[in-house]
């Protein structure tokens, strides 16, 4: 194990450092850990558990999450300066991204049930094969966002900016839900 590789560590039992740069965390637990005021720069998290971790003023600068459990997190509490994240095959249920600028963010094969994107900037975001059941999009910039392979999303295009957004014809039902139409 090098200084930049952390494996199977339960961070609830140790005091985290104030900054991690170019580190790889594999199988680590951050569940219920207060990560406030800690900076993660160019870090990768693989198969880590962040359930109910606290992110007050946490720096996530070009951070990649893969196969992680990220439930009940308030990403909107993170430090917005240079905030950049990537998510692949993650469980992101009951998370909040409210008010964040997340242009060009990519979510790939994520479970994103009950996620809150209210007033977020998701211009050109990609939701590739993501389950968005119960996700909230209100007053959200979704211009040029790609929902073509996403599913179970439902939001009102009249209260969101959707110009140039991409959708599959098969899944347009979620955009028409407010009209209570019979689409059979």
C-alpha positions as CSV (number, residue, x, y, z in Angstrom):
1,X,0.0,0.0,0.0
2,X,1.4,3.4,-1.0
3,X,0.8,6.7,0.8
4,X,-2.0,7.4,-1.7
5,X,-3.8,4.1,-1.5
6,X,-6.3,3.4,1.3
7,X,-8.0,0.0,1.5
8,X,-10.7,-1.4,3.8
9,X,-10.3,1.5,6.3
10,X,-13.2,2.5,8.6
11,X,-12.7,6.3,8.8
12,X,-15.2,6.4,11.8
13,X,-12.3,4.9,13.9
14,X,-9.6,7.3,12.8
15,X,-9.3,11.1,12.4
16,X,-9.2,12.0,8.7
17,X,-6.5,14.2,7.3
18,X,-7.4,17.8,6.2
19,X,-6.5,17.1,2.6
20,X,-6.1,14.1,0.3
21,X,-4.6,14.5,-3.2
22,X,-4.4,11.9,-6.0
23,X,-5.6,9.2,-3.6
24,X,-7.4,6.0,-4.2
25,X,-9.8,4.7,-1.6
26,X,-11.0,1.1,-2.0
27,X,-13.6,-0.6,0.2
28,X,-13.4,2.2,2.8
29,X,-16.2,3.2,5.1
30,X,-17.1,6.9,5.6
31,X,-20.6,6.1,7.0
32,X,-21.7,8.8,9.5
33,X,-18.2,10.4,9.3
34,X,-17.9,14.2,9.5
35,X,-15.9,15.1,6.5
36,X,-16.4,18.9,6.9
37,X,-13.6,21.2,5.7
38,X,-11.6,18.3,4.2
39,X,-10.4,18.6,0.6
40,X,-10.3,15.7,-1.8
41,X,-8.4,16.6,-5.0
42,X,-8.2,14.2,-8.0
43,X,-9.3,11.3,-5.8
44,X,-11.0,8.0,-6.7
45,X,-13.4,6.2,-4.4
46,X,-14.2,2.5,-5.3
47,X,-16.8,0.5,-3.4
48,X,-16.9,2.9,-0.5
49,X,-19.8,3.6,1.9
50,X,-20.6,7.3,2.5
51,X,-24.1,6.8,4.1
52,X,-25.1,9.9,6.0
53,X,-21.6,11.4,5.9
54,X,-21.4,15.1,6.5
55,X,-20.0,17.3,3.7
56,X,-20.1,20.8,5.2
57,X,-17.6,22.9,3.2
58,X,-15.9,19.7,1.9
59,X,-13.9,20.1,-1.3
60,X,-14.6,17.6,-4.0
61,X,-12.3,18.7,-6.8
62,X,-12.3,16.2,-9.7
63,X,-13.4,13.3,-7.6
64,X,-14.6,10.0,-9.0
65,X,-17.0,7.7,-7.3
66,X,-17.4,4.1,-8.6
67,X,-19.7,1.4,-7.0
68,X,-20.1,3.6,-3.9
69,X,-23.0,3.9,-1.5
70,X,-23.8,7.6,-1.2
71,X,-27.2,7.6,0.6
72,X,-28.6,10.6,2.5
73,X,-25.8,13.0,1.5
74,X,-26.1,16.8,1.1
75,X,-23.7,17.5,-1.7
76,X,-25.1,21.1,-1.6
77,X,-23.2,21.6,1.6
78,X,-19.9,21.0,-0.2
79,X,-17.5,23.8,-1.0
80,X,-18.7,24.9,-4.5
81,X,-15.2,26.2,-5.5
82,X,-13.8,23.8,-8.3
83,X,-16.5,21.3,-7.4
84,X,-16.3,18.5,-10.0
85,X,-17.6,14.9,-9.5
86,X,-18.1,11.8,-11.6
87,X,-20.4,8.9,-10.6
88,X,-20.5,5.4,-12.0
89,X,-22.6,2.5,-10.7
90,X,-23.3,4.3,-7.5
91,X,-26.3,4.2,-5.1
92,X,-27.2,7.9,-4.7
93,X,-30.5,7.6,-3.0
94,X,-32.0,10.5,-1.0
95,X,-29.1,12.7,-1.9
96,X,-29.3,16.5,-2.4
97,X,-27.6,18.5,-5.1
98,X,-29.9,21.6,-4.6
99,X,-28.6,24.8,-6.1
100,X,-25.3,23.4,-7.3
101,X,-23.6,24.2,-10.6
102,X,-22.9,20.8,-12.1
103,X,-22.6,21.4,-15.8
104,X,-21.3,18.5,-17.8
105,X,-21.6,16.1,-14.8
106,X,-21.9,12.4,-15.7
107,X,-24.0,9.9,-13.9
108,X,-23.5,6.4,-15.3
109,X,-25.6,3.4,-14.3
110,X,-26.6,5.0,-10.9
111,X,-29.6,4.4,-8.7
112,X,-30.7,8.0,-8.0
113,X,-34.1,7.5,-6.3
114,X,-35.5,10.5,-4.5
115,X,-32.5,12.7,-5.4
116,X,-33.1,16.5,-5.2
117,X,-31.8,18.6,-8.1
118,X,-33.9,21.7,-7.3
119,X,-32.4,24.9,-8.7
120,X,-29.3,23.1,-9.9
121,X,-27.4,23.8,-13.1
122,X,-27.2,20.5,-15.0
123,X,-26.6,21.9,-18.4
124,X,-25.1,19.2,-20.7
125,X,-25.3,16.6,-17.8
126,X,-25.5,13.0,-18.8
127,X,-27.8,10.5,-17.1
128,X,-26.7,7.2,-18.7
129,X,-28.8,4.2,-17.7
130,X,-29.8,5.9,-14.4
131,X,-32.9,5.1,-12.3
132,X,-34.4,8.6,-11.4
133,X,-37.5,7.4,-9.7
134,X,-38.8,10.2,-7.4
135,X,-36.0,12.6,-8.4
136,X,-36.9,16.3,-8.0
137,X,-36.2,18.7,-10.8
138,X,-37.7,22.1,-10.1
139,X,-36.3,25.4,-11.5
140,X,-33.4,23.3,-12.8
141,X,-31.3,24.0,-15.8
142,X,-31.4,20.9,-17.9
143,X,-30.5,22.5,-21.2
144,X,-28.7,19.9,-23.5
145,X,-28.9,17.3,-20.7
146,X,-29.0,13.7,-22.0
147,X,-31.8,11.5,-20.6
148,X,-32.0,9.1,-23.6
149,X,-31.1,6.0,-21.5
150,X,-32.4,7.2,-18.1
151,X,-35.6,5.9,-16.8
152,X,-38.4,6.5,-14.2
153,X,-37.9,10.3,-14.3
154,X,-40.8,12.7,-14.1
155,X,-40.7,16.4,-14.1
156,X,-42.5,19.4,-15.5
157,X,-40.7,21.0,-18.5
158,X,-42.6,24.2,-17.8
159,X,-40.7,24.9,-14.6
160,X,-37.3,23.7,-15.8
161,X,-35.1,24.9,-18.6
162,X,-35.0,22.0,-21.1
163,X,-34.1,23.5,-24.4
164,X,-31.9,21.1,-26.4
165,X,-32.3,18.3,-23.8
166,X,-32.3,14.7,-25.2
167,X,-35.0,12.2,-24.4
168,X,-36.0,8.8,-25.6
169,X,-39.4,8.7,-27.3
170,X,-40.3,5.6,-25.2
171,X,-39.8,7.6,-21.9
172,X,-41.6,10.9,-22.7
173,X,-44.3,9.8,-20.3
174,X,-42.4,11.3,-17.4
175,X,-42.5,14.7,-19.0
176,X,-46.3,14.6,-19.5
177,X,-47.3,13.2,-16.1
178,X,-48.7,16.5,-14.9
179,X,-51.3,16.4,-17.6
180,X,-52.8,13.1,-16.4
181,X,-53.0,11.7,-19.9
182,X,-53.8,8.1,-20.9
183,X,-50.8,7.2,-23.1
184,X,-51.8,3.5,-23.7
